[in-house]
């Protein structure tokens, strides 16, 4: 049986895109960028935020799985110019740095 969460998860997955830092800078300037830690599922994070699962979001904020991007992040990203997986869950733009695999 397909649940509303399953449908939302599929929709979020389809809306995910890879972006360069230059495409995210204006969102950072507005204070709208949420960084998702490597190893945390971007879609799970987006789903919890979209469904307003406050307890989980607070837990993930507390343990660093998600965090509002700060100036030090922006400076690092500007210097390195990494690629990101990005997803909008208005008003937020969730980003997760693309990890390059050593074996590829």
C-alpha positions in Angstrom: 0.0 0.0 0.0 1.4 3.4 -1.0 1.2 6.0 1.8 1.3 9.8 1.5 4.9 9.7 2.8 5.8 7.2 0.0 4.3 9.6 -2.6 6.1 12.6 -1.1 9.4 10.7 -0.9 9.1 9.8 -4.6 8.3 13.4 -5.5 11.2 14.8 -3.5 13.5 12.3 -5.1 12.5 13.5 -8.6 13.1 17.1 -7.6 16.7 16.5 -6.5 19.4 18.0 -8.7 23.1 18.5 -8.8 24.2 22.1 -8.5 27.4 24.1 -8.3 28.1 26.4 -5.4 27.6 29.4 -7.7 24.0 28.4 -8.2 23.4 28.2 -4.4 25.1 31.4 -3.3 22.0 33.6 -3.6 20.1 31.1 -1.4 22.8 31.2 1.2 22.7 35.0 1.1 19.0 34.8 2.0 19.8 32.4 4.9 17.8 29.5 3.3 20.5 26.8 3.0 20.4 23.8 5.2 23.4 21.5 4.9 22.9 17.8 5.2 25.8 15.8 6.6 27.5 13.2 4.5 26.1 9.8 5.4 22.6 11.2 6.1 20.0 10.5 3.5 19.1 13.8 1.8 15.6 12.6 0.9 15.0 11.4 4.5 16.0 14.9 5.8 13.8 16.6 3.3 10.9 14.3 4.1 11.2 15.0 7.8 11.3 18.7 7.2 8.4 18.7 4.7 6.2 16.6 7.0 7.1 18.9 9.9 8.5 16.0 12.1 9.7 18.5 14.7 11.1 15.9 17.1 13.3 14.2 14.4 14.4 17.6 12.9 15.4 18.8 16.4 17.3 15.6 17.1 19.1 15.9 13.7 19.9 19.5 14.4 21.3 18.6 17.8 23.5 15.9 16.5 24.7 17.7 13.4 23.0 15.6 10.8 21.5 18.8 9.5 22.5 22.4 10.2 22.0 25.8 8.8 24.9 26.7 6.5 27.2 29.3 8.1 29.7 31.8 6.7 32.6 29.4 7.3 30.7 26.8 5.1 30.2 29.4 2.3 33.9 30.4 2.4 35.0 26.8 2.2 32.6 26.0 -0.7 33.6 29.2 -2.5 37.3 28.2 -2.3 36.7 24.6 -3.3 33.7 24.9 -5.7 32.2 21.5 -4.9 29.1 20.0 -6.5 26.0 19.5 -4.4 22.9 17.4 -4.4 20.2 20.0 -3.7 16.5 19.9 -3.0 14.0 22.6 -2.2 11.6 22.2 0.7 10.3 25.7 0.9 11.6 28.0 2.3 14.7 25.9 2.7 17.2 24.6 0.1 18.8 21.4 1.5 22.3 20.7 0.2 24.7 17.8 0.5 28.1 17.9 -1.0 28.7 15.3 -3.7 31.3 12.8 -2.5 33.7 11.7 -5.2 34.5 8.0 -5.0 38.1 7.0 -5.2 37.4 3.9 -7.2 35.6 5.7 -10.1 
